[in-house]
């Protein structure tokens, strides 16, 4: 065995074991290596790891169950939904009510992705009747006029087409001024093949002002506090739990 000193460390070569051991100058001065930490001192570490693993198992179990609890309840009934835009079979076994705001980014994210899948899987197959309940938030400058634009398009049988277009192009019209946004909505009406003159006249006259006001008041009275929110059998859900909630309702749970 021989050693080579380099700076503050010594590299020791043991011919028998064919190993190289690195010893710091500090260890050499002490004449012994640093003692190993006792098992007792590591006990808190082991306990902490165990707790983390246990929590992880619990969270995985919850996620595997595929269900999320409702965030609240509401008193809105089917009778109170008369006059709201509806799609799907009138006698579908499950009714889903969306409370939405056309300028809400979360509502657009739902409509442009999950909403299309919900329609294909449940509405188009006759399992769900879907109702859109306007809830324009006051901090969104154009949400109110957008809600009217969709209703006015509905006068010419194109509510859902305008509904989808407003969400699909939300980032296009949301930054505009009030005057510019009406021009943009008029362009959408033309794109959908509507009578643009009639559309513009209805938009300028605030044709659906009372209906949108009523929708907002009813939403707040029902305890709806955010958009998008969804109601099934009097229970309020968020978009993340909607598919599971529909399946549970179809199963009679």
Secondary structure, DSSP 8 states (H G I E B T S, - for coil): -EEEEETTEEEEEETTTTEEEEEEHHHHHHTS------TGGGHHHHHHHHHHHHHHHHHHHHHHTT----SEE----SGGGTTSEEES-TT-SEEEEEEE-TT-HHHHHIIIIIHHHHIIIIITTTSEEEEEEE---TTSTTHHHHHHHHHHHHTTT-HHHHHHHHHHTHHHHTTS-HHHHHHHHHHHHHHTT--HHHHHHHHHTTTTHHHHHHHHHHHHHTT--SSSEEEETTEEE-GGGHHHHHHHHHTT-
